[in-house]
């Protein structure tokens, strides 16, 4: 049975924030992602205090037997490039987790079912990389009629130019609100569930 406290018109969807960054462009993404991760950490803390669901949507890295807790553990305890980001964004026991096989958080996952179960209509999307998995997820959310808030200070791409272009696309094409994370008022959404 669902806990009514889980119902929310708004949720945070964190894209690929639990990541070892062990790939050729990992150093480049780490440099851009670390400041965004600090902003995401503050945003998710505010969300949890407001009882807004936080949903981690993470790549399975091509490992079909992957386990989210094992991915978190590896990123926290192995000497991996993404460790400083994961340390900032460690999931809480009440957070939700969805593993994705491809770029979009919606493709072949339970994300849409979970969002509908929670009564979510507005998504705050944050994470990495802005011009790839965040963009693909935002596009699929838009096609499913979710309202989008994509705080510009909570996404990162390999280059500032790539990130700027992705934000422009999400703002112009997907009608996403790209205000800074500090301007998001969760209370304006909480309790408005129909």
Beta strands, then each sheet from edge to edge (+ up, - down):
strand 1: 10-15
strand 2: 53-59
strand 3: 96-100
strand 4: 122-128
strand 5: 147-149
strand 6: 155-156
sheet 1: 3+ 2+ 1+ 4+ 5+
sheet 2: 3+ 2+ 1+ 4+ 6+
end
